[in-house]
Structures are given as structure tokens and as C-alpha cells.
Amino acid sequence: MRVANRVAAAAGFAAAVLAVTGCAPVQSGPAATGADQQTGQLRVWLFDEVNRGPKEAVVKEAVTEFQNAHQGVTVDVQYIQVQTRAERFKAAFSDPKSAPDVAEFGNTDLAGYVAGGGFTDLDLSGWADAKDLLPAVLDTGKVDGEVYGLPWYVGVRALYYRTDVFNELGLKPPTTLDEIAPIARKVRESKPDMLGISAGGKYTYGAMPFVWANGGDIARKDGDKYVSTIDSAESKAGLRQYTELIADDICPPAQCAGNGGDASVEAFRAGKAAMVIGGDFNRKSVDASSAAGKYAVVPLPGKTAGSIAPAFSGGNLLGVMKGSERKTLAKEFVQLLGGKTYQRKMFDAMGNMPTFADVQKAVAESQPAVEPFIKTLNAGTKFVPVTPNWAKIDAQAVLPTLIQEVAAAGNDLDVAAKKAADAMNAAFAS
Amino acid sequence: MTDVHLDPRPATGVRVDPEAPRRPRWKRKRGDGPIAFAYLTPALLVLVGLMGYPIYQLVLISLFDYGQEQVSGGAPLTFLGLANYATLLSDAKFWTVLGQTVGFAAVCVVGTLLVGAALAVLATRVRTWARMTLFLAALGAWATPAVAGSTIWLFLFDANFGFVNELLGTTGFSWTYDRWIAFGLVAAQVIWCSFPFVMVTLYAGIKSIPGEVLEAAALDGASTLRTARSVILPLLRPLLIVVTIQSIIWDFKVFTQIYIMTSGGGIAGRNLVLNVYAYQQAFAASEYGLGASIGVVTTVLLLLITLGYLRALRKSGEQL
């Protein structure tokens, strides 16, 4: 009998493997089951937020609409913590039974998740909304040309500054990157309690625009591998410009070197900083702080006057898990929640920047405050290397360590950059 | 007393082998082997299940290229042999971190033992209510989960809003920025949450020293210091050994305090200790093979340190 033969062959193969390697650590079985059920419970994981209420309300609306349109389908939404997402997703990939069907995830995690066998490719052809998706943004949902995640919203950062402080001191917002440090120094000189610009030592996505504006990059693609270029002359020029800001006369290392993006913005919210690089997603929280009504936002300037420094196009995607038994339903739910109607609702509720060109235009008209962010987005954005190894470089804190070594520990930039490049290349090669 | 034993053999019923003195020691009790083994079996089974199997898996994983792709079955397993160990041992940062870990653990162990012993002695000298207060305070520190304790300490030592800075009038001073100050703060926290174990154990030890012994020492005219050195300390030695080894193992494996209080290893990773380093380099980065090799190295190191310590004691004449 065929089956018996196959079993015997498998057993023989297993025995041979065991004989060669002794024994091997556990691996979980193939995730995909091939089933595609049309009823039952659709499990959805979304990220928890500091202020989840408005998000939850919009999602509930979408769930109700979806359940009404599909008889016999219930949608169970779970909110998971951003901080512990890595553990949750790893566990979900290793045990498909406890995994959701649809999940929200950060676009920098995408490549790692796809390589880990977590998400299935998403066929968006035949979906009316798809044609208006911004190509640069859709790219952040792709691995090797295939779409694995529908961009749900995009996050770009721009320069926030305190209009009252600038007026008082007779300062104008910087028009080139070079101008930031002198302006910041002037502020701190006259107001010693204030940070000239709140520049965090762990604020990777605040620092990278400096590198990109100077023509540098994190890595370049060489064949099918990445090679780090963080130690190129251009990259180092940008790093020098950024680390110059983490100094006693602008943003003292003791206060700033340990800060990531959130902590950097927090100092601005507390009224303790004259400038900060902040995202469109920070706008609502700044409006609810002591800096409300006393600030303005301009795109982060580039190397020459009038140019805009390329921003990091962060954001979250919606994807369908590979182990899902309800792939069609899952895709339909992704298209509903990630579609134009609900992206607009999410913007109104949370301030999340839409990923469709026409929706973006509409929100810019209704809310002039988002204009600098849209300008930044249209000026061209950059992204981290799309490789599963990026998650590793991120986890090993290679870039924050580089910035901190130069800004706080006083190490030589050339040495630190070389070390970071070596660490990255080691990760890319694995 | 009517029940007089005339039988010269001990009442325990162990047969005394007339040839015993001429045989090597380990052969003498040969007859106990199977019985002893039977008694030990349940403990052995538990140990093998709870310790042996995980260690076996740890060693096994450390020999493979074992990342998230391999765990979820998306990529084939590659047998690397000792390559993970080679990567680790040739990494300069690993040696720096290892040195830091040893130094940090040493400070924590000595600090814990000193504070614990001092407070144990204090507890034997003060009145009941004071002792009760001391114990309640110590048990409070002991019972506080490491995560909560670390966070509370961070609040206390916060640069801008912390109570300590307010008290000292040093608002704005960051306790977690400078490498040594940060290490000192974390060491203080570790000592704070681990001294109660030492204190309670030693207190019980001191209390169990028979009053007659101390009385005899006093009658012989021994000073307090002399009594402590020549009577109490030798009697407490077995307990001291246990708490020292425990402390070494705990403090070598500190994770929570460093991870939380220096937000994952301090500025540019200068406050990393081995466990946090392993987590950051290997587990957070899904390099489980490399992480497992760090685990194996840590285990071997701890075993060596413990064995070395026991040997040193043995040499100084202590029977274990």
C-alpha cells in the first residue's frame, strides 16, 4: 500500500536524520491546514493603545457591519500590548491553534514575521480600494514583491517647535538640518531649564532622517543580501549632525541619551523642550498637554534650504495569518477594516494617517494640522531594510547603541559606526 | 531503666562489618546501595524531569542554528556543532559583560551577606516589638515582586520627580546615567530584595545555638567578639555556606532589576549583565541557538564557582 510505504519512508528518513544528528530540537508542524471555512469565529488581534476607547468604538462598528453581512460569523477582537508583541506573535507562529486569523502588526516586523511563517500573502487584485493605495506605503507591506500586509495607517515624523519660545527669542524655524543645532543652542542659552531640542539617544527614527538627508543609509542591497552602509562618509555626516544635539548645551546626555521616541516627545509635552521630532500620531497627545496651542509643526528640513529630510515611513499593517482556517473571511475583514471608509473613521477617532491618496487629501483639507506630515510623506520616505534580520538588528539595539556610544560615552564616531556596520553585516549574513 | 541493651551492635540494626576499618570508605556501606537508591528514586525522577530534560534540550539547541523560522517549521534545521560557542567566545562584548557580571554579583553577594548577617544579629538583640517590625519590613521587601520593586525604586530615584532627589535637593540628577552610579543603584535594589532570606536563615541559626554553649563561653570569660568568632560563626558555618551559594547563584543570574532599572542594559549597553545580554542578543533576536549556548556557559560557570567554593571550604577543614 502506498500510504504504508510513505509512512515507512518517513520513518526511515526520521531514523536516518536521528542517526546523523543524534536528535534534534522540536519543530512545530506545518501551519497551513488548507481549510477555508465560511462560518464560525474570526479571531482578530489589534494593538492596545494608551487611549483605546475611540479605536475600540470604530473597530466595534466594523465588527458589527461584518457580522451583519456574514451570517454565522462572529468576530472576536483581542487587544495585545505593543511591548510584548514579539512574544505573543512568536507563540502564535509556533502554535497555530492559539493564533488569530487577522492581526495588526508594525511594518518593520513584517519581514521577520513572513520568514517565520506567520503571514500569508494578500491578493488585493479585484479590490476597488486598492488602486488608491500610495505605492511607497504599499511597499512597506511587501516582501520580495508580494503583499503580505495591507497598510492600515502610516506614521511619519516632522519637526514640532514652540511658537511662543521662538517668538520671544526672535527665532525662525530651521530651514536646513545644519541650522537646528545653533537654534537649539540659543534656546538653551537663554532658557537653561529648557532642552534646545529633545533628541533621544535611542530615538532611531528621529536620527535616521539626518542620515538619509545627507545621502547615507542603513544598508544597501547587494544582490539578494544587504550590506550595511551606516559607516559610509554620508551616513557618518548625518550621525555627527544628530549626535551633536545630545550635548550639555542642547540636550544633556544625562537627560536625553536614554530616551526613545516616546520619552523625547514626553519632554516636549511637559513644556521642557523647544523642539522635538514627533509623529503625526503624537499630535493628539501634544494637544492634550501643556504645549497645546503654543506649537507648530514643519517638515524636518533637509540638507539644503527648501528640501525635506526623508522621513521613516512607519506604520501598521493588517495581515492574514498563515495558519488561519478562514482565510477568505479574514481577507474580507482586512479589506473592510483597512478600507477607505474605516481608515477615514480611524483618522477621525485616533488621528491615524490614512494610506490612500484620496483619503489623505480629504483629511488634509479637513484638518490643516496634518499638512506638514503629508508634505513630508509626499517628499519621499525611506524604510528599514526589508529582511527578517532587521528584527534581530532592532532587538540587539545596534543603532541606539551607536548613537549612545558617540553621544554619551564619548566614543569615536568612526569606530562606533564601524562596529555597528559589522554587527549589522553579521546579522544580514545569518 | 530496665530496658538495657546488652547487644553491642548499634540499635539501628546496621550490621557492623568486622573488616570495615581495612576497607576503603566507599565500599563499607555497599549494602545500603540499593535501598538508598530506592529512597532517592522519587527525588531523582523529579530532578531528571524538571532539570535534566531542560538542560538536555538547552545543550541540544545550542548545537543548532535554531531561530524562529526553525521553530515554526518554516526552515530546515542546521547542525552547527560548536559554532555558536565559537561565536560567543570570540565576541569581545561577551567577555566585557561576563567581567561586569562577576563584579556585580560579587558586590551583591557580599552586600547581601553583610546586611543580612548584621540585621540577623540585631534581631536577636532587640525587644519583641522591634524584632517584629524588622521582620515585617524584611518580609515586605522579600515578598515584593522584582518587577514591582524595581519600578518603585525607579520612581524613588527619578531624576525630576523622585523622592530621593527632592530629599537631597539634587532635582534633575539622573541616577541611572553614569555607569557606576547605575550599577550601584541596581546593586542596592538587589541587596534590598535578597537580604531578608539571609537574615531570616541566619536568625534561625543563631537562635538554634544551645544556650549552654554561649553560657560556657561567657563563663570562660570570652568577650562578645571572641564568642562571635570562635563559637557562633563555626556553628553557623553550614548555614552560611548555603546562603552564600544561594546568593551567588541568584546574583549571577540577575535579570529583572538590570532590565527594568537601566532600561535594558544602560546607555550603549554599559550596564549589561550576562542574562540581559543573552536575552537581548539571542532571545529577543530569535537566535535561540546562540541564547542556549549562553545558557550552557552560564550553567557551567555557576557549577564551577560553586564547586570551587565547596572545595575551598573542604580544604579549610569543613565537613559537608
Boltz contact constraints between the chains, C-beta under 6 A:
constraints:
  - contact:
      token1: [A, 21]
      token2: [B, 79]
      max_distance: 6.0
  - contact:
      token1: [A, 24]
      token2: [B, 77]
      max_distance: 6.0
  - contact:
      token1: [A, 25]
      token2: [B, 60]
      max_distance: 6.0
  - contact:
      token1: [A, 25]
      token2: [B, 61]
      max_distance: 6.0
  - contact:
      token1: [A, 25]
      token2: [B, 64]
      max_distance: 6.0
  - contact:
      token1: [A, 25]
      token2: [B, 66]
      max_distance: 6.0
  - contact:
      token1: [A, 27]
      token2: [B, 73]
      max_distance: 6.0
  - contact:
      token1: [A, 28]
      token2: [B, 72]
      max_distance: 6.0
  - contact:
      token1: [A, 28]
      token2: [B, 73]
      max_distance: 6.0
  - contact:
      token1: [A, 29]
      token2: [B, 73]
      max_distance: 6.0
  - contact:
      token1: [A, 90]
      token2: [B, 68]
      max_distance: 6.0
  - contact:
      token1: [A, 93]
      token2: [B, 72]
      max_distance: 6.0
  - contact:
      token1: [A, 94]
      token2: [B, 71]
      max_distance: 6.0
  - contact:
      token1: [A, 94]
      token2: [B, 72]
      max_distance: 6.0
  - contact:
      token1: [A, 115]
      token2: [B, 69]
      max_distance: 6.0
  - contact:
      token1: [A, 116]
      token2: [B, 68]
      max_distance: 6.0
  - contact:
      token1: [A, 116]
      token2: [B, 69]
      max_distance: 6.0
  - contact:
      token1: [A, 116]
      token2: [B, 72]
      max_distance: 6.0
  - contact:
      token1: [A, 117]
      token2: [B, 72]
      max_distance: 6.0
  - contact:
      token1: [A, 117]
      token2: [B, 74]
      max_distance: 6.0
  - contact:
      token1: [A, 254]
      token2: [B, 174]
      max_distance: 6.0
  - contact:
      token1: [A, 254]
      token2: [B, 177]
      max_distance: 6.0
  - contact:
      token1: [A, 257]
      token2: [B, 267]
      max_distance: 6.0
  - contact:
      token1: [A, 258]
      token2: [B, 267]
      max_distance: 6.0
  - contact:
      token1: [A, 392]
      token2: [B, 285]
      max_distance: 6.0
  - contact:
      token1: [A, 395]
      token2: [B, 284]
      max_distance: 6.0
  - contact:
      token1: [A, 395]
      token2: [B, 285]
      max_distance: 6.0
  - contact:
      token1: [A, 396]
      token2: [B, 281]
      max_distance: 6.0
  - contact:
      token1: [A, 396]
      token2: [B, 285]
      max_distance: 6.0
  - contact:
      token1: [A, 401]
      token2: [B, 268]
      max_distance: 6.0
  - contact:
      token1: [A, 401]
      token2: [B, 269]
      max_distance: 6.0
  - contact:
      token1: [A, 404]
      token2: [B, 267]
      max_distance: 6.0
  - contact:
      token1: [A, 404]
      token2: [B, 268]
      max_distance: 6.0
  - contact:
      token1: [A, 405]
      token2: [B, 268]
      max_distance: 6.0
  - contact:
      token1: [A, 408]
      token2: [B, 267]
      max_distance: 6.0
  - contact:
      token1: [A, 409]
      token2: [B, 268]
      max_distance: 6.0
